[in-house]
């Protein structure tokens, strides 16, 4: 198995604000090539997206419940992507994190993916989110056989709620792309437009459901970065901005 620790001690981190999904996908592809070529340090992109449904490699359009007209009225873009996982929603009020790390040695023949520890990497991303939530006194954890982070059943609902989703890709050069989405205070009605994560009975949750007042996004961003550094054992260097070509 490959080394699931990023092969670095310093990871850049940048807050991009709200960015269209396709623009960040293009940015990830460019940065991944630069990281593989040694001209860019590993980096954690933190941002929000406008209303977007994304379908991963395990998903299908049968999990999109809103038709084209409904999506247009709600201002939702539909994108099919190359990450793992099924379908999910991104939108304002949701913290998205895209870590671009060197997780494994590249396969220079391009014949197969490198032997990165995918499961171990996903478990670490889950731990980042769990530690972030615990910092706000929210008890969260994993569910057996499922990816993501969940909060317990409460007085409002008898079933656990999924508060964070994860979907990743590791390319043939051993660079990770895509990442996690943590619900801070999104417009929850948008989840009605999909079969979230391909699970018929999933209940989505958000920090805003659990805390009054809801912490500002800036505070959650800072805590997520701290938790990321702790879990991955790296030093984070904040950047003021990033050129998007």
Secondary structure, 3 states (H helix, E strand, C coil): CCCCCCCCCEEEEEEEEECCHHHHHHHHHHHHHHHHHCCCCCEEEEEECCCEEEECCCCCHHHECCCHHHHHHHCCEEEECCCCCCEEEECCCEEEEEEECECCCCCCCCCCCCCCCHHHHHHHHHHHHHHHHHCCCCCEECCCCCCCEEECCCCCCCCCEEEEEEEEEECCCCEEEEEEEEECCCCHHHHHHECHHHCCCCEECCHHHHCCCCCCHHHHHHHHHHHHHHHHCCEEEEECCCCCC
